[in-house]
Amino acid sequence: MKRIVYISKLTTPISSDEIESIGTVSSRNNSRIDITGTLIFFDKMFFQIIEGDDEVVDKLYEKIGKDKRHHDVLRLKTEYDIKERLFPQWHMKTINLDNNVDDLLRPIKILLQSVVESHSIVERYTQPTILKILNEGINPLTVKPVPLKRVILFADIISYTAISEKTTLDETLLILNTYFEVCSRIILKNGGEVNKFMGDGLMAYFNEHQADNSIHSCLEILKELKDIRKNADKNSPLKFLNSSFGLARGDVIEGNMGSKYKTDYTIIGDAVNVSSRLEGLAREVKCLLVLSESLQQGTKEPWIFRSLGEYSLKGKQGLSEVFSIDHELVNGHKGDIFDNQS
Ligand SMILES: Cc1cc2nc3c(=O)[nH]c(=O)nc-3n(C[C@H](O)[C@H](O)[C@H](O)COP(=O)(O)O)c2cc1C
């Protein structure tokens, strides 16, 4: 048997009767399939524990997850091979704490509130991959690093040092937050994931078949930054917000790295080094998007590639040819935008 514990948020206000009706339907259904547990409702949140045979629990959890009355379903814990139920007598004991003014329950309410608050904070700081692993009922700390092929994207604000020397703290935050918001949103939309922010830059990755998506991401970010520059007030530091990109495709190792003091779920490997180096080359070759041969080979769309010459890349023997694409957003900039680059 297994046991799942999750929390979720109520979608739209709901009456006490409706909470009770969820409990009644649940008890009726669960007694037929021998599921036991408890459902607690409190302050627009649900907490539920469901226990029973493995497949039955998984199927029910999937069904509950699709219920439109709640969202942001976050699995807190999965226990496997449980021998005993915690709630053998409850097919779904439903408790609406909002209806309960018992003083003795106050500490429990505060405890639940703290769990929810800390989880919503942790969620913001946690990569989607980790949340996905958690939602699959796996403890991310037990996941072993695996060799994979990935598309790696490095991005960096052009001339950040020069811009930030002339800006106030609020303006610096405006630049960074605007940049990271645009990049994260567009990368996520194109199927990638931002792995980390590093100073005024970031590293993201896509799966090995998403070379085209990675190029689209760069172009969409460049287009949005262009619009931001165009619409910014003439004294706004956003007038100068622009980005360079490096894209590479190849072998990496993905997984937990670090020690018991600090663990990072990240990727390392040649493709990471190459992508970082290519982004660094942008200034030298005066081009906003620099990509590797293996990235080019992974594309399916009819991009017009342009060779930028041969360069020595860390992790690669000899010289490697590097490329860009023929696109006005990549080439159509004034040559001097790199002059102050950090
Ligand atoms: C927070 C929450 C918890 C639920 N828990 C259960 C449950 O334990 N068992 C169950 O059968 N349905 C549960 N439901 C309801 C299901 O999503 C679904 O509406 C219901 O099972 C449909 O029942 P029916 O097939 O008898 O119409 C829950 C819904 C919500 C919003």
Ligand as a Chemical Component Dictionary entry (heavy atoms), coordinates in Angstrom:
data_LIG
# 
_chem_comp.id                   LIG 
_chem_comp.type                 NON-POLYMER 
_chem_comp.pdbx_formal_charge   0 
_chem_comp.three_letter_code    LIG 
# 
loop_
_chem_comp_atom.comp_id 
_chem_comp_atom.atom_id 
_chem_comp_atom.alt_atom_id 
_chem_comp_atom.type_symbol 
_chem_comp_atom.charge 
_chem_comp_atom.model_Cartn_x 
_chem_comp_atom.model_Cartn_y 
_chem_comp_atom.model_Cartn_z 
_chem_comp_atom.pdbx_ordinal 
LIG C1  C1  C 0 -9.816  18.561 -2.513  1  
LIG C2  C2  C 0 -10.610 17.436 -3.107  2  
LIG C3  C3  C 0 -10.483 16.145 -2.614  3  
LIG C4  C4  C 0 -11.212 15.077 -3.159  4  
LIG N1  N1  N 0 -11.066 13.818 -2.654  5  
LIG C5  C5  C 0 -11.739 12.788 -3.222  6  
LIG C6  C6  C 0 -11.614 11.465 -2.721  7  
LIG O1  O1  O 0 -10.906 11.179 -1.765  8  
LIG N2  N2  N 0 -12.334 10.493 -3.336  9  
LIG C7  C7  C 0 -13.155 10.722 -4.386  10 
LIG O2  O2  O 0 -13.779 9.781  -4.904  11 
LIG N3  N3  N 0 -13.321 11.976 -4.857  12 
LIG C8  C8  C 0 -12.642 13.002 -4.304  13 
LIG N4  N4  N 0 -12.804 14.278 -4.785  14 
LIG C9  C9  C 0 -13.810 14.505 -5.827  15 
LIG C10 C10 C 0 -13.321 14.055 -7.182  16 
LIG O3  O3  O 0 -12.448 15.009 -7.741  17 
LIG C11 C11 C 0 -14.507 13.837 -8.123  18 
LIG O4  O4  O 0 -15.273 15.012 -8.203  19 
LIG C12 C12 C 0 -15.418 12.743 -7.627  20 
LIG O5  O5  O 0 -14.673 11.609 -7.284  21 
LIG C13 C13 C 0 -16.435 12.350 -8.713  22 
LIG O6  O6  O 0 -17.297 11.430 -8.150  23 
LIG P1  P1  P 0 -18.366 10.641 -9.017  24 
LIG O7  O7  O 0 -17.528 9.881  -10.033 25 
LIG O8  O8  O 0 -19.058 9.731  -8.032  26 
LIG O9  O9  O 0 -19.257 11.680 -9.627  27 
LIG C14 C14 C 0 -12.092 15.336 -4.232  28 
LIG C15 C15 C 0 -12.207 16.629 -4.720  29 
LIG C16 C16 C 0 -11.488 17.680 -4.183  30 
LIG C17 C17 C 0 -11.618 19.068 -4.720  31 
# 
loop_
_chem_comp_bond.comp_id 
_chem_comp_bond.atom_id_1 
_chem_comp_bond.atom_id_2 
_chem_comp_bond.value_order 
_chem_comp_bond.pdbx_ordinal 
LIG C1  C2  SING 1  
LIG C2  C3  SING 2  
LIG C2  C16 DOUB 3  
LIG C3  C4  DOUB 4  
LIG C4  N1  SING 5  
LIG C4  C14 SING 6  
LIG N1  C5  DOUB 7  
LIG C5  C6  SING 8  
LIG C5  C8  SING 9  
LIG C6  O1  DOUB 10 
LIG C6  N2  SING 11 
LIG N2  C7  SING 12 
LIG C7  O2  DOUB 13 
LIG C7  N3  SING 14 
LIG N3  C8  DOUB 15 
LIG C8  N4  SING 16 
LIG N4  C9  SING 17 
LIG N4  C14 SING 18 
LIG C9  C10 SING 19 
LIG C10 O3  SING 20 
LIG C10 C11 SING 21 
LIG C11 O4  SING 22 
LIG C11 C12 SING 23 
LIG C12 O5  SING 24 
LIG C12 C13 SING 25 
LIG C13 O6  SING 26 
LIG O6  P1  SING 27 
LIG P1  O7  DOUB 28 
LIG P1  O8  SING 29 
LIG P1  O9  SING 30 
LIG C14 C15 DOUB 31 
LIG C15 C16 SING 32 
LIG C16 C17 SING 33 
# 
